[in-house]
Amino acid sequence: MSRMAQTATAPSALTEQSITSTFHIEVMDDLETSRPTLSLSTDPTLGDLQVVTAAQVVAKAVEQHRLIDKAVRLALDYEAATAAPAPEPHAWTIADRDSGLPLNVTCMSRCNGFHPERADGMARADSVNCTQYDTANPTELLINGGAEEFGGYATLSVEIHSDPVHPDPAKRVPVASIEVVEDHYVEDLDPDALAVVIDKLQERVTAMHVRHADLVRIRNEHARQQA
Ligand SMILES: [Zn+2]
């Protein structure tokens, strides 16, 4: 009976699973040659420890980032499945600017958009737009040296939009927009397409570590040439 009770209260969308990531890198002196060797293992017991190239470590790092992303998504899925239900959607009525008839709007769930049409009292059905702004994005970059006084431009914010009373039902489905740079958007991403973009950016970040190493190497070489 206790098992049945657990089943009844467990989040239905989640199955029992675990994700483990092991990424062990070591540089050790070879006992015979005394030369340093680079070794990699992704086994918690280091059972598969083997000598590798830096390029093999980079390739494995991409795999490990995907695994960690999957673990993060599992934690977020868990939170979503066990969190309190969404607050009651906000419903309001204005006049349809085209017909003059009442236009009953129910906001997209968790909409935090401004909705200036409510103050106007009327709008075209295809112009009502709900937005959930990405208000917690701490990533700010000084792009083109601009916005320095504000700490930079918020970068790669993910906004969620829908047109809740659009005559085309497809436009009412919430989609994501990535604000790559302020006033520059990647729009109309469904959840799968958004995940692909996130994976590409993760790979890009790994590749940037390679470029960082290139930069350090080139600067060291430059310093030596100047000496
Ligand atoms: Zn809204």
Residues whose N, C-alpha, C, O or C-beta is under 5 A from the ligand:
A	BS01	ZN	C107 M108 C111 G113 N129 C130 T131
